Amino acid sequence: MFKPNPANTAIVITDPQNDFLSPGGKGYHLTKKIIEKYNTLGNLELLINTAMSKGYQLFISPHYIYPHDYSWQFTGAEQKMLLKLRVYQKQNAYTPPTVGADWVPSLKPYILDSRTIIATAHKVASPQTNDLVYQLRQKRKEKVILAGTLSNVCVESHMRDLIENGFQTAVVYDATATISEKDFQAAITNYQAFSSATWSTQQAIIQL
């Protein structure tokens, strides 16, 4: 049974950035229906606000694409989609992101809170390519409550990798979004198959 507490449980959000979550984002036309149907943005803010007010620490795992990434010699379907859409653009690790790669305005105050940990950029979908796991271990976190985008890509990949790394993991399914109902339901099927808990936002808040 998954029993969270602020001492050993982290809130992890993947890619809380404008390109897939905000009107005008380069991928928003793909996720808009799911975001509106499940109130993804409202649920993300409610989850984060409630958790932080109770003393939980927020961890962000962002996705950035730099100019040199366009010269990759081989890519999978998900990478090709992101490169074609030109989402998550950033000149390099030391410069500000573009508007699309910046944080969703409603979530920005929580992300820029002094206690929040912002991991380095992941490059495909999971934290295998960034320092999220290291940051979690440095803060003595053993459990993760996970949400973000895309439901069946980065969220699911983070879930699988965190579980493989020994973190007990719960996923808040209606605080995620993806490009179709089919993909959304496929993600939920896999959350239920692997995670220690698959919660709605309201269920997660009760557990907090």
N, CA, C and O of each residue as an XYZ file, in Angstrom:
832
protein
N       0.837     -1.196      0.000
C       0.000      0.000      0.000
C       0.873      1.248      0.000
O       1.889      1.305      0.693
N       0.476      2.235     -0.774
C       1.235      3.475     -0.895
C       0.744      4.482      0.135
O      -0.382      4.970      0.048
N       1.590      4.790      1.107
C       1.260      5.755      2.157
C       2.269      6.895      2.106
O       3.368      6.754      2.641
N       1.932      8.014      1.482
C       2.903      9.099      1.355
C       3.048      9.918      2.632
O       2.128      9.994      3.446
N       4.209     10.522      2.790
C       4.399     11.538      3.826
C       5.484     12.495      3.351
O       6.336     12.104      2.553
N       5.475     13.740      3.823
C       6.400     14.750      3.296
C       7.868     14.414      3.496
O       8.710     14.890      2.735
N       8.194     13.617      4.485
C       9.595     13.332      4.766
C      10.249     12.483      3.675
O      11.412     12.697      3.330
N       9.496     11.517      3.131
C      10.142     10.588      2.199
C       9.462     10.503      0.828
O       9.798      9.635      0.023
N       8.517     11.393      0.564
C       7.747     11.339     -0.672
C       7.911     12.625     -1.471
O       7.755     13.721     -0.933
N       8.222     12.489     -2.740
C       8.390     13.629     -3.641
C       7.197     13.747     -4.584
O       6.574     12.750     -4.948
N       6.893     14.973     -4.968
C       5.965     15.233     -6.062
C       6.811     15.490     -7.298
O       7.601     16.434     -7.320
N       6.659     14.661     -8.331
C       7.449     14.800     -9.554
C       6.520     15.129    -10.717
O       5.554     14.412    -10.976
N       6.825     16.222    -11.411
C       6.038     16.648    -12.563
C       6.934     16.664    -13.790
O       7.989     17.298    -13.794
N       6.502     15.961    -14.832
C       7.254     15.955    -16.081
C       6.730     17.027    -17.027
O       5.525     17.144    -17.248
N       7.638     17.795    -17.571
C       7.367     18.739    -18.669
C       6.178     19.682    -18.427
O       5.265     19.729    -19.252
N       6.167     20.429    -17.321
C       5.070     21.376    -17.085
C       5.309     22.676    -17.862
O       5.400     23.757    -17.281
N       5.406     22.544    -19.176
C       5.818     23.625    -20.056
C       4.713     23.980    -21.041
O       3.799     23.191    -21.282
N       4.810     25.173    -21.603
C       3.720     25.722    -22.407
C       3.425     24.954    -23.681
O       2.272     24.895    -24.108
N       4.444     24.363    -24.300
C       4.233     23.824    -25.640
C       3.120     22.793    -25.734
O       2.421     22.740    -26.746
N       2.934     21.960    -24.690
C       1.844     20.987    -24.733
C       0.709     21.314    -23.764
O      -0.332     20.657    -23.792
N       0.895     22.312    -22.915
C      -0.102     22.552    -21.865
C      -0.809     23.908    -21.947
O      -1.818     24.108    -21.270
N      -0.313     24.831    -22.747
C      -0.897     26.175    -22.787
C      -1.370     26.536    -24.188
O      -0.719     26.175    -25.168
N      -2.496     27.245    -24.302
C      -2.934     27.735    -25.618
C      -1.808     28.523    -26.282
O      -1.148     29.344    -25.644
N      -1.602     28.264    -27.563
C      -0.507     28.896    -28.280
C       0.740     28.041    -28.333
O       1.629     28.287    -29.149
N       0.817     27.023    -27.459
C       1.942     26.111    -27.503
C       1.949     25.315    -28.796
O       0.892     25.045    -29.365
N       3.125     24.939    -29.262
C       3.245     24.292    -30.568
C       2.615     22.909    -30.618
O       2.309     22.410    -31.700
N       2.416     22.284    -29.464
C       1.766     20.977    -29.432
C       0.398     21.001    -28.776
O      -0.232     19.958    -28.600
N      -0.065     22.206    -28.412
C      -1.325     22.301    -27.656
C      -2.523     21.810    -28.464
O      -3.475     21.272    -27.898
N      -2.481     21.993    -29.780
C      -3.596     21.525    -30.606
C      -3.776     20.017    -30.505
O      -4.866     19.502    -30.753
N      -2.710     19.305    -30.140
C      -2.778     17.850    -30.005
C      -3.340     17.415    -28.655
O      -4.007     16.384    -28.569
N      -3.085     18.174    -27.620
C      -3.463     17.780    -26.256
C      -4.710     18.504    -25.733
O      -5.234     18.146    -24.678
N      -5.179     19.501    -26.451
C      -6.248     20.376    -25.985
C      -7.490     19.609    -25.523
O      -8.036     19.909    -24.461
N      -7.936     18.635    -26.297
C      -9.168     17.914    -25.953
C      -9.024     17.158    -24.636
O      -9.939     17.173    -23.813
N      -7.898     16.505    -24.433
C      -7.681     15.757    -23.190
C      -7.543     16.715    -22.017
O      -8.090     16.460    -20.944
N      -6.826     17.805    -22.203
C      -6.658     18.800    -21.133
C      -8.008     19.333    -20.682
O      -8.267     19.455    -19.485
N      -8.861     19.646    -21.639
C     -10.178     20.193    -21.306
C     -11.092     19.128    -20.709
O     -11.839     19.411    -19.773
N     -11.042     17.923    -21.232
C     -11.921     16.859    -20.742
C     -11.607     16.480    -19.305
O     -12.521     16.263    -18.509
N     -10.327     16.396    -18.963
C      -9.932     15.920    -17.631
C      -9.460     17.037    -16.700
O      -9.034     16.768    -15.577
N      -9.534     18.291    -17.163
C      -9.125     19.439    -16.333
C      -7.675     19.288    -15.863
O      -7.358     19.491    -14.691
N      -6.816     18.930    -16.800
C      -5.422     18.630    -16.463
C      -4.738     19.775    -15.738
O      -4.107     19.561    -14.703
N      -4.854     20.980    -16.261
C      -4.141     22.114    -15.655
C      -4.666     22.426    -14.261
O      -3.889     22.667    -13.337
N      -5.978     22.422    -14.115
C      -6.558     22.652    -12.795
C      -6.140     21.588    -11.803
O      -5.857     21.884    -10.643
N      -6.102     20.355    -12.260
C      -5.707     19.253    -11.377
C      -4.229     19.322    -11.008
O      -3.863     19.040     -9.867
N      -3.378     19.694    -11.964
C      -1.964     19.845    -11.657
C      -1.744     20.914    -10.589
O      -0.993     20.708     -9.636
N      -2.405     22.053    -10.759
C      -2.218     23.120     -9.774
C      -2.771     22.722     -8.413
O      -2.156     23.010     -7.386
N      -3.922     22.065     -8.394
C      -4.503     21.630     -7.129
C      -3.600     20.627     -6.429
O      -3.385     20.719     -5.220
N      -3.070     19.668     -7.182
C      -2.168     18.672     -6.616
C      -0.921     19.335     -6.034
O      -0.543     19.070     -4.893
N      -0.287     20.196     -6.825
C       0.953     20.830     -6.388
C       0.718     21.754     -5.202
O       1.463     21.720     -4.223
N      -0.314     22.577     -5.293
C      -0.613     23.523     -4.207
C      -0.895     22.797     -2.903
O      -0.369     23.167     -1.853
N      -1.721     21.766     -2.968
C      -2.068     21.011     -1.756
C      -0.839     20.331     -1.173
O      -0.601     20.384      0.034
N      -0.063     19.692     -2.038
C       1.123     18.972     -1.560
C       2.131     19.916     -0.918
O       2.646     19.637      0.165
N       2.412     21.027     -1.583
C       3.410     21.950     -1.038
C       2.934     22.603      0.251
O       3.737     22.883      1.141
N       1.642     22.844      0.355
C       1.104     23.423      1.592
C       1.222     22.455      2.767
O       1.209     22.864      3.928
N       1.338     21.157      2.446
C       1.491     20.139      3.480
C       2.954     19.744      3.707
O       3.244     18.820      4.467
N       3.865     20.449      3.042
C       5.283     20.217      3.276
C       5.990     19.291      2.314
O       7.164     18.979      2.518
N       5.304     18.836      1.256
C       5.948     17.985      0.261
C       6.853     18.822     -0.637
O       6.569     19.989     -0.902
N       7.940     18.218     -1.099
C       8.863     18.908     -1.988
C       8.547     18.568     -3.434
O       8.261     17.420     -3.775
N       8.605     19.594     -4.279
C       8.306     19.453     -5.696
C       9.596     19.261     -6.494
O      10.584     19.966     -6.285
N       9.566     18.290     -7.415
C      10.675     18.043     -8.327
C      10.140     18.156     -9.761
O       9.093     17.600    -10.091
N      10.872     18.878    -10.595
C      10.474     19.066    -11.990
C      11.479     18.365    -12.891
O      12.689     18.532    -12.737
N      10.965     17.577    -13.835
C      11.815     16.934    -14.839
C      11.441     17.515    -16.202
O      10.471     17.069    -16.815
N      12.196     18.504    -16.683
C      11.825     19.204    -17.921
C      12.420     18.561    -19.167
O      13.351     17.759    -19.100
N      11.853     18.941    -20.298
C      12.360     18.497    -21.601
C      12.803     19.736    -22.365
O      12.017     20.666    -22.544
N      14.053     19.759    -22.817
C      14.542     20.846    -23.662
C      15.207     20.258    -24.897
O      15.837     19.203    -24.839
N      15.057     20.955    -26.007
C      15.703     20.566    -27.253
C      16.603     21.716    -27.689
O      16.140     22.838    -27.896
N      17.901     21.422    -27.826
C      18.888     22.415    -28.217
C      19.151     22.328    -29.730
O      18.839     21.306    -30.341
N      19.717     23.373    -30.343
C      19.962     23.329    -31.788
C      20.770     22.107    -32.236
O      20.491     21.543    -33.294
N      21.757     21.692    -31.452
C      22.570     20.548    -31.888
C      21.800     19.233    -31.867
O      22.228     18.253    -32.477
N      20.658     19.206    -31.163
C      19.858     17.979    -31.142
C      19.244     17.676    -32.511
O      18.891     16.531    -32.796
N      19.121     18.697    -33.350
C      18.543     18.473    -34.674
C      19.496     17.715    -35.602
O      19.102     17.318    -36.698
N      20.724     17.515    -35.180
C      21.667     16.742    -36.001
C      21.831     15.308    -35.501
O      22.754     14.610    -35.920
N      20.930     14.858    -34.595
C      20.961     13.455    -34.176
C      20.927     12.545    -35.413
O      20.236     12.831    -36.390
N      21.676     11.460    -35.350
C      21.800     10.566    -36.495
C      20.708      9.508    -36.562
O      20.479      8.925    -37.622
N      20.035      9.253    -35.455
C      18.913      8.317    -35.484
C      17.926      8.719    -34.389
O      18.321      9.097    -33.286
N      16.666      8.633    -34.709
C      15.607      9.048    -33.777
C      14.431      8.089    -33.875
O      14.197      7.467    -34.912
N      13.688      7.983    -32.757
C      12.455      7.215    -32.743
C      11.275      8.102    -33.086
O      11.431      9.299    -33.325
N      10.096      7.504    -33.109
C       8.892      8.228    -33.523
C       8.603      9.420    -32.620
O       8.241     10.496    -33.096
N       8.763      9.223    -31.316
C       8.465     10.321    -30.386
C       9.434     11.471    -30.584
O       9.018     12.630    -30.583
N      10.716     11.178    -30.752
C      11.705     12.226    -30.992
C      11.424     12.956    -32.302
O      11.528     14.180    -32.368
N      11.073     12.220    -33.324
C      10.759     12.838    -34.616
C       9.587     13.797    -34.490
O       9.596     14.875    -35.083
N       8.561     13.401    -33.705
C       7.404     14.276    -33.506
C       7.823     15.581    -32.839
O       7.428     16.661    -33.278
N       8.635     15.482    -31.765
C       9.046     16.671    -31.039
C       9.915     17.574    -31.904
O       9.759     18.795    -31.882
N      10.824     16.982    -32.661
C      11.685     17.775    -33.534
C      10.881     18.451    -34.650
O      11.146     19.600    -35.005
N       9.904     17.733    -35.196
C       9.076     18.300    -36.254
C       8.227     19.462    -35.736
O       8.066     20.471    -36.422
N       7.688     19.317    -34.530
C       6.881     20.386    -33.935
C       7.728     21.561    -33.463
O       7.219     22.668    -33.289
N       9.029     21.319    -33.255
C       9.950     22.330    -32.736
C       9.507     22.835    -31.357
O       9.485     24.036    -31.085
N       9.158     21.875    -30.505
C       8.764     22.198    -29.135
C       9.988     22.231    -28.218
O      11.066     21.753    -28.573
N       9.791     22.811    -27.024
C      10.801     22.798    -25.953
C      12.141     23.406    -26.389
O      13.202     22.930    -25.988
N      12.085     24.454    -27.208
C      13.295     25.037    -27.767
C      14.095     25.821    -26.714
O      13.541     26.605    -25.943
N      15.400     25.585    -26.707
C      16.315     26.306    -25.839
C      17.666     26.368    -26.554
O      18.125     25.368    -27.106
N      18.293     27.526    -26.544
C      19.544     27.679    -27.284
C      20.649     26.814    -26.710
O      21.405     26.178    -27.445
N      20.735     26.797    -25.384
C      21.692     25.938    -24.694
C      21.313     25.895    -23.222
O      20.304     26.475    -22.821
N      22.104     25.221    -22.426
C      21.759     25.037    -21.018
C      21.827     26.321    -20.212
O      21.341     26.358    -19.082
N      22.417     27.377    -20.762
C      22.672     28.594    -19.996
C      21.794     29.771    -20.397
O      21.889     30.847    -19.806
N      20.949     29.575    -21.386
C      20.098     30.663    -21.861
C      18.640     30.410    -21.482
O      18.253     29.261    -21.263
N      17.828     31.460    -21.401
C      16.408     31.278    -21.082
C      15.697     30.473    -22.162
O      16.100     30.511    -23.325
N      14.654     29.752    -21.798
C      13.892     29.001    -22.797
C      13.031     29.928    -23.640
O      12.791     31.076    -23.269
N      12.578     29.430    -24.758
C      11.573     30.134    -25.533
C      10.257     30.131    -24.755
O      10.142     29.461    -23.728
N       9.280     30.867    -25.236
C       7.973     30.900    -24.569
C       7.383     29.504    -24.460
O       6.836     29.135    -23.421
N       7.492     28.733    -25.522
C       6.924     27.383    -25.516
C       7.587     26.449    -24.534
O       6.944     25.555    -23.984
N       8.884     26.653    -24.309
C       9.627     25.792    -23.386
C       9.574     26.291    -21.952
O      10.062     25.624    -21.039
N       8.981     27.464    -21.753
C       8.888     28.030    -20.411
C       7.777     27.346    -19.621
O       6.965     26.607    -20.179
N       7.755     27.603    -18.321
C       6.777     26.980    -17.427
C       5.374     27.522    -17.669
O       5.205     28.693    -18.009
N       4.373     26.671    -17.494
C       2.972     27.093    -17.545
C       2.762     28.193    -16.505
O       3.146     28.002    -15.352
N       2.173     29.332    -16.859
C       2.066     30.460    -15.931
C       1.442     30.122    -14.582
O       1.915     30.597    -13.549
N       0.393     29.310    -14.574
C      -0.283     29.003    -13.312
C       0.573     28.140    -12.389
O       0.358     28.120    -11.177
N       1.543     27.428    -12.964
C       2.408     26.549    -12.169
C       3.752     27.197    -11.832
O       4.485     26.711    -10.971
N       4.063     28.285    -12.510
C       5.377     28.916    -12.384
C       5.736     29.312    -10.950
O       6.877     29.101    -10.540
N       4.798     29.881    -10.167
C       5.164     30.247     -8.790
C       5.622     29.056     -7.956
O       6.514     29.196     -7.118
N       5.031     27.901     -8.171
C       5.423     26.698     -7.418
C       6.778     26.183     -7.899
O       7.613     25.756     -7.101
N       6.981     26.230     -9.216
C       8.227     25.723     -9.785
C       9.410     26.592     -9.360
O      10.508     26.084     -9.132
N       9.183     27.897     -9.256
C      10.262     28.810     -8.888
C      10.398     29.002     -7.383
O      11.201     29.817     -6.930
N       9.623     28.260     -6.614
C       9.772     28.279     -5.161
C      11.182     27.805     -4.787
O      11.742     26.932     -5.450
N      11.733     28.365     -3.756
C      13.129     28.073     -3.396
C      13.359     26.612     -3.011
O      14.490     26.130     -3.087
N      12.309     25.898     -2.601
C      12.475     24.499     -2.207
C      12.390     23.539     -3.390
O      12.818     22.390     -3.285
N      11.847     23.994     -4.503
C      11.639     23.114     -5.652
C      12.971     22.758     -6.314
O      13.852     23.603     -6.470
N      13.092     21.488     -6.697
C      14.271     21.001     -7.407
C      13.923     20.874     -8.889
O      12.989     20.160     -9.252
N      14.675     21.567     -9.740
C      14.493     21.451    -11.184
C      15.655     20.628    -11.726
O      16.805     21.069    -11.711
N      15.342     19.436    -12.201
C      16.375     18.540    -12.722
C      16.907     19.059    -14.054
O      16.308     19.936    -14.676
N      18.024     18.512    -14.476
C      18.520     18.804    -15.811
C      17.551     18.226    -16.843
O      16.671     17.436    -16.499
N      17.715     18.618    -18.096
C      16.776     18.212    -19.141
C      16.896     16.730    -19.474
O      17.998     16.201    -19.620
N      15.738     16.061    -19.592
C      15.771     14.720    -20.173
C      15.627     14.844    -21.690
O      15.035     15.804    -22.184
N      16.161     13.889    -22.415
C      16.289     14.032    -23.860
C      15.348     13.159    -24.681
O      15.091     13.464    -25.846
N      14.837     12.095    -24.107
C      13.880     11.265    -24.840
C      12.572     11.242    -24.059
O      11.637     11.957    -24.418
N      12.484     10.452    -23.015
C      11.237     10.403    -22.261
C      11.422     10.095    -20.785
O      10.572     10.462    -19.975
N      12.502      9.437    -20.416
C      12.655      8.990    -19.031
C      13.770      9.748    -18.325
O      14.517     10.484    -18.970
N      13.899      9.580    -16.994
C      14.995     10.221    -16.264
C      16.338      9.517    -16.419
O      17.289      9.846    -15.709
N      16.433      8.559    -17.331
C      17.735      7.950    -17.604
C      18.723      8.961    -18.176
O      19.936      8.781    -18.063
N      18.200     10.038    -18.796
C      19.083     11.024    -19.419
C      19.155     12.335    -18.631
O      19.643     13.334    -19.158
N      18.683     12.351    -17.389
C      18.893     13.550    -16.562
C      19.252     13.149    -15.134
O      19.505     11.976    -14.861
N      19.273     14.119    -14.228
C      19.754     13.849    -12.864
C      18.624     13.730    -11.842
O      18.866     13.879    -10.644
N      17.395     13.465    -12.289
C      16.267     13.390    -11.372
C      16.487     12.348    -10.278
O      16.275     12.641     -9.101
N      16.903     11.151    -10.642
C      17.087     10.088     -9.651
C      18.131     10.499     -8.619
O      17.944     10.287     -7.421
N      19.214     11.079     -9.077
C      20.252     11.549     -8.153
C      19.697     12.592     -7.189
O      19.965     12.536     -5.989
N      18.931     13.535     -7.707
C      18.358     14.585     -6.860
C      17.386     13.998     -5.834
O      17.378     14.416     -4.676
N      16.579     13.042     -6.250
C      15.654     12.390     -5.315
C      16.410     11.678     -4.205
O      16.038     11.773     -3.035
N      17.455     10.976     -4.565
C      18.225     10.253     -3.547
C      18.933     11.222     -2.601
O      19.037     10.947     -1.406
N      19.418     12.343     -3.115
C      20.088     13.326     -2.264
C      19.137     13.931     -1.231
O      19.569     14.386     -0.172
N      17.847     13.932     -1.545
C      16.841     14.447     -0.615
C      16.164     13.333      0.188
O      15.155     13.562      0.855
N      16.731     12.126      0.116
C      16.250     10.969      0.886
C      14.792     10.623      0.576
O      14.035     10.224      1.460
N      14.415     10.782     -0.689
C      13.054     10.414     -1.077
C      13.014      8.947     -1.487
O      13.877      8.469     -2.223
N      12.006      8.249     -1.002
C      11.822      6.834     -1.302
C      10.574      6.580     -2.152
O      10.441      5.536     -2.791
N       9.667      7.558     -2.142
C       8.394      7.421     -2.842
C       8.185      8.630     -3.747
O       8.705      9.714     -3.483
N       7.417      8.432     -4.819
C       7.148      9.487     -5.789
C       5.670      9.501     -6.137
O       5.064      8.458     -6.382
N       5.102     10.694     -6.156
C       3.769     10.920     -6.715
C       3.991     11.664     -8.025
O       4.554     12.758     -8.030
N       3.553     11.082     -9.128
C       3.958     11.498    -10.468
C       2.779     12.010    -11.282
O       1.679     11.461    -11.218
N       3.027     13.091    -12.063
C       2.030     13.625    -12.992
C       2.750     14.428    -14.056
O       3.967     14.599    -13.979
N       2.012     14.932    -15.064
C       2.617     15.768    -16.093
C       2.213     15.355    -17.492
O       1.125     14.818    -17.695
N       3.085     15.602    -18.459
C       2.833     15.257    -19.861
C       4.080     14.575    -20.434
O       5.185     14.705    -19.906
N       3.868     13.863    -21.504
C       2.646     13.298    -22.045
C       2.342     12.008    -21.297
O       3.255     11.280    -20.908
N       1.061     11.727    -21.097
C       0.640     10.607    -20.252
C       1.333      9.299    -20.599
O       1.859      8.612    -19.723
N       1.331      8.959    -21.887
C       1.827      7.654    -22.346
C       3.268      7.699    -22.822
O       3.789      6.704    -23.327
N       3.922      8.858    -22.664
C       5.310      8.969    -23.103
C       6.191      9.292    -21.899
O       6.726      8.381    -21.266
N       6.348     10.568    -21.576
C       7.266     10.929    -20.491
C       6.764     10.499    -19.111
O       7.551     10.037    -18.285
N       5.478     10.646    -18.858
C       4.968     10.223    -17.549
C       5.155      8.721    -17.375
O       5.681      8.264    -16.361
N       4.722      7.965    -18.368
C       4.854      6.510    -18.265
C       6.326      6.080    -18.210
O       6.676      5.183    -17.444
N       7.177      6.705    -19.004
C       8.596      6.354    -18.991
C       9.235      6.685    -17.648
O      10.057      5.919    -17.146
N       8.858      7.828    -17.061
C       9.354      8.169    -15.732
C       8.883      7.145    -14.702
O       9.661      6.700    -13.859
N       7.615      6.778    -14.776
C       7.083      5.782    -13.842
C       7.889      4.497    -13.897
O       8.317      3.984    -12.863
N       8.096      3.976    -15.094
C       8.802      2.711    -15.243
C      10.238      2.814    -14.726
O      10.707      1.927    -14.013
N      10.935      3.894    -15.085
C      12.327      4.022    -14.683
C      12.464      4.244    -13.180
O      13.371      3.693    -12.556
N      11.583      5.036    -12.597
C      11.636      5.261    -11.152
C      11.367      3.966    -10.389
O      12.026      3.686     -9.388
N      10.412      3.186    -10.852
C      10.143      1.890    -10.208
C      11.369      0.983    -10.314
O      11.752      0.334     -9.340
N      11.982      0.941    -11.501
C      13.181      0.116    -11.687
C      14.325      0.574    -10.786
O      15.191     -0.223    -10.424
N      14.327      1.856    -10.424
C      15.358      2.399     -9.548
C      15.007      2.296     -8.066
O      15.732      2.810     -7.214
N      13.899      1.635     -7.763
C      13.580      1.342     -6.375
C      12.670      2.321     -5.680
O      12.510      2.243     -4.461
N      12.056      3.256     -6.418
C      11.127      4.207     -5.814
C       9.703      3.661     -5.888
O       9.247      3.250     -6.955
N       9.017      3.656     -4.776
C       7.593      3.316     -4.797
C       6.867      4.491     -5.443
O       7.051      5.638     -5.037
N       6.051      4.210     -6.436
C       5.542      5.270     -7.303
C       4.034      5.194     -7.459
O       3.468      4.126     -7.692
N       3.387      6.363     -7.323
C       1.959      6.514     -7.598
C       1.798      7.523     -8.726
O       2.576      8.472     -8.827
N       0.796      7.326     -9.571
C       0.550      8.236    -10.685
C      -0.830      8.863    -10.532
O      -1.810      8.172    -10.255
N      -0.894     10.179    -10.715
C      -2.165     10.909    -10.664
C      -2.629     11.085    -12.112
O      -2.193     12.006    -12.802
N      -3.504     10.207    -12.558
C      -3.777     10.062    -13.985
C      -4.473     11.268    -14.593
O      -4.200     11.614    -15.743
N      -5.381     11.930    -13.838
C      -6.087     13.066    -14.430
C      -5.337     14.381    -14.262
O      -5.873     15.452    -14.546
N      -4.095     14.294    -13.801
C      -3.176     15.437    -13.836
C      -2.109     15.173    -14.895
O      -0.987     15.672    -14.806
N      -2.484     14.373    -15.906
C      -1.638     14.122    -17.075
C      -2.457     14.442    -18.323
O      -3.680     14.574    -18.265
N      -1.764     14.561    -19.445
C      -2.463     14.787    -20.724
C      -1.636     14.202    -21.851
O      -0.411     14.121    -21.769
N      -2.328     13.794    -22.908
C      -1.654     13.295    -24.094
C      -2.487     13.615    -25.321
O      -3.428     14.405    -25.235
N      -2.162     13.017    -26.468
C      -2.715     13.517    -27.721
C      -4.034     12.872    -28.141
O      -4.649     13.326    -29.106
N      -4.486     11.832    -27.448
C      -5.759     11.212    -27.807
C      -6.318     10.440    -26.622
O      -5.583     10.080    -25.703
N      -7.602     10.192    -26.647
C      -8.240      9.388    -25.603
C      -7.673      7.970    -25.591
O      -7.484      7.377    -24.528
N      -7.405      7.436    -26.775
C      -6.818      6.087    -26.866
C      -5.477      6.035    -26.149
O      -5.213      5.104    -25.388
N      -4.637      7.024    -26.387
C      -3.331      7.056    -25.736
C      -3.469      7.282    -24.235
O      -2.715      6.714    -23.445
N      -4.430      8.110    -23.845
C      -4.667      8.385    -22.429
C      -5.076      7.108    -21.699
O      -4.552      6.813    -20.625
N      -5.997      6.361    -22.270
C      -6.463      5.126    -21.641
C      -5.373      4.059    -21.645
O      -5.268      3.277    -20.700
N      -4.565      4.021    -22.697
C      -3.449      3.071    -22.727
C      -2.471      3.363    -21.596
O      -1.944      2.445    -20.967
N      -2.233      4.655    -21.341
C      -1.338      5.036    -20.244
C      -1.903      4.584    -18.904
O      -1.174      4.046    -18.070
N      -3.189      4.798    -18.697
C      -3.804      4.396    -17.432
C      -3.685      2.885    -17.240
O      -3.407      2.417    -16.136
N      -3.893      2.129    -18.306
C      -3.739      0.670    -18.229
C      -2.347      0.311    -17.724
O      -2.203     -0.582    -16.888
N      -1.333      0.990    -18.216
C       0.028      0.678    -17.797
C       0.347      1.234    -16.415
O       1.115      0.621    -15.673
N      -0.221      2.375    -16.052
C      -0.056      2.852    -14.669
C      -0.575      1.783    -13.700
O       0.084      1.448    -12.715
N      -1.753      1.263    -13.995
C      -2.372      0.277    -13.110
C      -1.584     -1.031    -13.083
O      -1.599     -1.753    -12.086
N      -0.900     -1.326    -14.178
C      -0.117     -2.563    -14.248
C       1.189     -2.477    -13.465
O       1.682     -3.494    -12.977
N       1.753     -1.284    -13.338
C       3.090     -1.155    -12.762
C       3.158     -0.370    -11.458
O       3.928     -0.738    -10.571
N       2.382      0.693    -11.314
C       2.568      1.586    -10.164
C       1.948      1.005     -8.898
O       1.142      0.075     -8.941
N       2.349      1.582     -7.773
C       1.788      1.159     -6.489
C       0.395      1.720     -6.264
O      -0.373      1.187     -5.464
N       0.065      2.809     -6.978
C      -1.268      3.397     -6.888
C      -1.519      4.220     -8.139
O      -0.614      4.876     -8.653
N      -2.758      4.183     -8.627
C      -3.192      5.036     -9.732
C      -4.387      5.822     -9.227
O      -5.472      5.269     -9.047
N      -4.185      7.120     -8.996
C      -5.181      7.954     -8.329
C      -5.711      9.044     -9.242
O      -5.029      9.495    -10.162
N      -6.944      9.459     -8.968
C      -7.409     10.752     -9.454
C      -6.793     11.831     -8.561
O      -6.228     11.528     -7.511
N      -6.906     13.068     -8.979
C      -6.381     14.164     -8.154
C      -7.068     14.198     -6.799
O      -6.409     14.389     -5.776
N      -8.363     14.019     -6.777
C      -9.095     14.033     -5.505
C      -8.650     12.899     -4.605
O      -8.516     13.091     -3.396
N      -8.423     11.741     -5.157
C      -7.930     10.611     -4.356
C      -6.534     10.899     -3.820
O      -6.227     10.574     -2.673
N      -5.697     11.502     -4.639
C      -4.332     11.831     -4.210
C      -4.357     12.825     -3.053
O      -3.609     12.678     -2.087
N      -5.213     13.829     -3.153
C      -5.293     14.854     -2.108
C      -5.725     14.247     -0.770
O      -5.227     14.626      0.290
N      -6.638     13.321     -0.842
C      -7.067     12.622      0.393
C      -5.890     11.891      1.018
O      -5.734     11.890      2.239
N      -5.057     11.267      0.184
C      -3.911     10.517      0.689
C      -2.835     11.434      1.280
O      -2.131     11.048      2.212
N      -2.712     12.635      0.742
C      -1.719     13.574      1.241
C      -1.986     13.973      2.679
O      -1.235     14.763      3.250
